[in-house]
Amino acid sequence: MKMCIDIADVAQIRHIYEFFPVDGVSTNPSILAKTGRNPYEVLKEIRSIIGEEGELFVQVTAKKAETMVREADRIVKELGDTTLVKVPSTPEGFKAMMMLHEEGIRFIGTAIYTAMQGWLAAKCGAEYVAPYVNRIDNMGFDGVQVSKDIHDAIQGSGFDSGLLAASFKNSQQVLELAKYGVKAVTVAPDIIEGLVKNAAIDAAIHVFTEDFEGLCGKGRTMADLL
Ligand code: G3P
């Protein structure tokens, strides 16, 4: 399963890329708005951090399909063809998706709250579809289950698509989908760090260090021995 980060803050992206195995960066207009900067400047900086191979997800903002396609063309021209255009999974969005599919532009169906929305985006040729796990939970449904249903429906129909599940509130939701074999998740940095944040891990490592230093001397490591 691929893991992307759902953020546009370049300092946090650099930090997470240094310490965790990350496959790409996803953004949306709200995430970009939090930077307070020109979106293209931010996105180009992100592209330079993640390199040409890293997948970068950028959302269109227009309401009509034709304008979404114009935005998509510009986004890919500016940011390279490992950039996937996020298109809302609405009727206008599905129309735009079919046009993008004809053009050969890579795209993802986003803002997905129901299994049928996900299935339709996959049928339009979306490389990924993005169910909003936590937002679905907040509506009183089961976001992990909706994601699994979309995964199954895509596989059952033989579509060449997969999940980029989004909107997580905890690492358990991520793990559930990893076990289920979904294609990708995108998570906020605090959730990624939460995957290994555990007092028991810190305590175990502290004891290992103390035992070793008791044997070989304060501040010494295996690199300092014969
Ligand atoms: O990119 C959209 C998705 O990640 C939304 O997440 O945390 O705003 O529900 P959140």
Residues whose N, C-alpha, C, O or C-beta is under 5 A from the ligand:
A	BS01	G3P	D6 T27 N28 R135 A166 S167
